[in-house]
Amino acid sequence: MTGSDFTVLPRHVAVIMDGNGRWAKRRGLSRSEGHIEGAKTFRRIGEYAGDLGIKHITFYAFSTENWARPQPEVEAIMHLFGDYLNEAYDRLEENRAKGIRLRFIGDRNGISGELCALMDTLEGLTADMDKVNLNIAINYGAQQEITRAAQSIAADVKAGLLSPEEITKDTITARLYTGEQPPVDLMIRPSGEQRISNFLLWQSAYAEFWYSDVLWPDFTERDFDEALKAYEKRNRRFGGI
């Protein structure tokens, strides 16, 4: 299936990658093994979305609350993230040929200097790509993101660079990690859970939501197509009639 097979594609798709631990538990495996399989699914779905013609896609990889998980699990997730960063660097020319711009959104405090350096390098080397914006939310929390934006605006007001009357919705949007990108059109959450989990709260004000009972490691391109087909049928009124 290609993008031309759909009557309309969302500009920005957000994906909450959920269910790795439960997938592993059902198979008598460790949670870390579930995350390994989830990482494989992330790679497949990310590439597939780009091939379909979706310009912006954001994956929820690790939240600000996930630090509370057992230390071995956190370490395993960070190790997997490092593997992905190194793989992305090795595949740099391939990704550039596909026009993929990599961005990492979230608070980098608490993430190792080595991983932060790799993120900086990949963002710099793909900054001129404009076909696909692939956002990876790592140590991300929407409340933290909005607080950060408010602090930035308050600092400008205090410095006399901005008056309170000049603060608009666009002012706040511009200070978010996703700044110049469009709002989320479609939010996908597998695994049977039906909550937003502190993910892209501002950006998803008028997003369409699609839920599935499929656990993330089992999520396929066919499931992604089902989400896009459901999106096609939605009547998006944005508060109007």
matplotlib code that plots the C-alpha trace (Angstrom):
import matplotlib.pyplot as plt

x = [0.0, 1.2, 0.2, -1.8, -4.1, -5.4, -7.8, -6.2, -3.1, -2.4, 0.4, 1.6, 1.1, 2.1, 2.6, 2.7, 4.8, 3.1, 2.9, 6.5, 6.6, 3.3, 4.3, 7.4, 5.6, 3.1, 6.0, 7.9, 10.6, 12.3, 10.9, 14.2, 13.5, 10.1, 11.8, 14.2, 11.2, 9.5, 12.6, 12.3, 8.7, 9.7, 12.2, 9.7, 6.7, 8.9, 10.2, 6.8, 5.2, 7.9, 7.4, 3.6, 4.3, 3.6, 5.8, 5.9, 5.8, 6.6, 7.3, 7.1, 10.2, 10.8, 8.9, 10.0, 8.1, 9.8, 12.9, 10.8, 11.0, 13.5, 17.1, 18.0, 15.0, 16.0, 19.5, 18.3, 16.2, 19.0, 21.3, 18.8, 18.5, 22.3, 22.2, 19.6, 21.7, 24.7, 22.7, 21.2, 24.7, 25.9, 22.8, 23.2, 23.5, 20.6, 18.4, 19.6, 18.6, 15.1, 15.1, 14.7, 15.4, 16.0, 15.0, 15.1, 12.6, 12.6, 14.8, 18.4, 19.3, 19.9, 20.8, 24.5, 26.8, 27.7, 24.1, 23.5, 26.6, 25.2, 21.8, 23.4, 25.5, 22.5, 20.3, 23.1, 23.8, 20.1, 19.1, 18.7, 16.4, 12.8, 10.9, 10.2, 10.6, 11.1, 10.8, 11.9, 10.6, 13.2, 12.9, 9.9, 6.8, 4.3, 3.8, 7.5, 7.6, 4.8, 6.5, 9.7, 7.9, 6.2, 9.5, 11.1, 8.2, 8.4, 12.1, 11.5, 8.7, 11.0, 13.7, 11.3, 11.5, 7.8, 4.7, 2.0, -0.5, 1.7, 1.6, -0.6, -1.2, 1.4, 3.9, 3.6, 3.6, 6.8, 8.6, 7.7, 10.1, 8.0, 8.0, 7.6, 5.9, 2.1, -0.1, -0.8, -3.6, -3.6, -2.6, -2.1, -2.0, -1.7, -1.8, -5.4, -4.7, -6.8, -5.0, -2.6, 0.1, 1.5, 2.4, 2.1, -0.8, -0.6, 0.0, -2.9, -5.6, -7.6, -6.0, -8.0, -7.3, -7.0, -6.6, -5.8, -5.5, -2.4, 0.8, 3.5, 6.0, 3.1, 2.1, 2.4, 2.1, -1.4, -2.3, -0.9, -3.0, -6.1, -5.4, -5.0, -8.2, -10.1, -8.6, -9.9, -13.5, -13.3, -15.2, -12.8, -14.8, -12.4, -15.2, -17.4, -20.4]
y = [0.0, 3.5, 7.0, 7.3, 4.5, 6.8, 9.7, 11.8, 11.4, 13.0, 15.5, 14.5, 11.1, 10.4, 6.9, 5.7, 2.6, 0.6, -3.1, -4.3, -5.5, -7.4, -8.9, -10.3, -11.5, -13.5, -15.4, -15.9, -13.5, -10.5, -7.0, -6.1, -8.7, -7.1, -3.7, -5.3, -6.5, -3.1, -1.4, -3.6, -2.6, 1.1, 0.8, -0.9, 1.5, 4.6, 3.6, 2.6, 5.9, 7.8, 5.6, 6.3, 10.1, 11.1, 14.1, 14.2, 11.3, 11.3, 8.2, 8.1, 6.2, 7.1, 9.4, 11.5, 9.1, 6.0, 6.6, 5.1, 1.7, -0.9, 0.2, -2.8, -2.1, 1.6, 0.6, -1.8, 0.8, 3.3, 0.7, 0.0, 3.7, 3.9, 0.9, 2.8, 6.0, 4.1, 2.3, 5.6, 7.0, 4.0, 4.3, 8.1, 8.2, 5.9, 8.1, 11.2, 9.7, 9.2, 12.8, 11.8, 14.5, 13.1, 15.1, 14.1, 15.9, 16.0, 16.9, 15.7, 16.0, 12.5, 11.1, 10.2, 12.6, 10.0, 9.6, 13.4, 13.8, 11.2, 12.9, 16.3, 14.8, 13.1, 16.2, 18.3, 15.9, 15.6, 19.2, 20.0, 17.0, 17.9, 14.9, 13.2, 14.7, 11.7, 12.8, 10.5, 11.6, 10.6, 11.7, 13.5, 14.8, 17.2, 19.0, 19.5, 20.7, 23.3, 24.4, 24.9, 27.0, 29.1, 29.7, 30.8, 33.3, 34.6, 35.2, 37.3, 39.3, 39.9, 41.1, 43.5, 41.6, 40.6, 42.1, 39.9, 41.2, 39.9, 36.3, 34.2, 30.6, 30.9, 32.2, 29.1, 26.8, 28.3, 27.5, 23.8, 21.1, 20.6, 24.4, 24.8, 21.4, 21.1, 19.9, 16.2, 14.9, 11.3, 9.7, 5.9, 3.9, 0.1, -2.4, -1.7, 1.3, 4.5, 7.4, 10.0, 9.5, 13.0, 12.9, 16.0, 17.5, 20.9, 19.5, 17.0, 19.5, 18.4, 15.1, 12.1, 9.1, 5.4, 2.6, -1.1, -4.1, -5.2, -5.0, -2.9, -5.6, -7.3, -4.1, -4.3, -2.2, -3.6, -2.2, 1.2, 1.1, 0.4, 3.5, 5.6, 4.2, 5.1, 8.6, 9.0, 8.4, 10.9, 14.2, 16.8, 19.9, 21.6, 22.9, 23.9, 22.2]
z = [0.0, -0.8, 0.3, -3.0, -1.7, 1.0, 0.2, 2.9, 5.1, 8.4, 8.4, 11.9, 13.5, 17.1, 18.4, 22.0, 21.9, 24.6, 25.6, 25.4, 29.0, 28.8, 25.4, 27.1, 30.2, 28.2, 26.6, 29.8, 28.7, 30.5, 30.0, 28.4, 25.7, 25.1, 24.6, 22.0, 20.0, 20.4, 19.0, 15.9, 15.5, 15.9, 13.0, 10.7, 11.4, 11.2, 7.8, 6.6, 7.6, 5.7, 2.6, 2.7, 2.6, 6.2, 6.8, 10.6, 13.0, 16.7, 18.7, 22.5, 23.5, 27.2, 29.4, 32.3, 34.6, 33.2, 35.4, 38.2, 36.6, 37.9, 37.2, 35.0, 32.8, 32.5, 31.6, 29.0, 27.4, 27.3, 25.9, 23.1, 22.4, 22.1, 19.6, 17.6, 17.5, 16.3, 13.7, 12.5, 12.2, 10.2, 8.0, 7.6, 3.9, 3.4, 5.7, 3.9, 0.6, 2.0, 3.2, 6.9, 9.5, 13.0, 16.0, 19.7, 21.9, 25.7, 28.6, 28.1, 31.8, 33.1, 29.7, 29.4, 27.7, 25.1, 24.0, 24.0, 21.8, 19.3, 19.3, 18.6, 15.8, 14.1, 14.4, 12.8, 10.0, 9.0, 9.6, 5.9, 5.2, 4.5, 3.4, 6.8, 10.3, 12.6, 16.2, 19.0, 22.5, 25.0, 28.7, 27.5, 29.4, 28.0, 31.3, 31.6, 28.0, 28.6, 31.9, 30.0, 27.4, 30.1, 31.8, 28.6, 27.9, 31.5, 31.1, 28.0, 29.8, 32.7, 30.4, 28.6, 25.3, 25.4, 27.0, 28.6, 26.0, 23.2, 24.4, 22.1, 21.4, 18.7, 21.2, 23.3, 20.3, 19.1, 22.4, 22.3, 21.2, 18.0, 17.4, 13.7, 13.1, 12.6, 15.4, 15.8, 13.5, 14.6, 17.9, 17.9, 21.0, 20.9, 23.9, 25.0, 27.1, 26.4, 27.9, 26.6, 29.3, 29.3, 25.6, 23.3, 25.3, 23.6, 20.2, 20.4, 21.3, 18.2, 17.4, 16.4, 18.6, 17.5, 19.9, 19.4, 21.7, 19.8, 21.9, 20.4, 19.4, 17.4, 15.7, 11.9, 8.9, 8.4, 11.9, 10.9, 7.7, 9.8, 11.9, 8.7, 7.3, 10.5, 10.3, 6.7, 8.0, 10.8, 10.4, 11.8, 12.7, 15.1, 17.2, 14.3, 12.7]

ax = plt.figure().add_subplot(projection="3d")
ax.plot(x, y, z, "-o")
ax.set_aspect("equal")
plt.show()
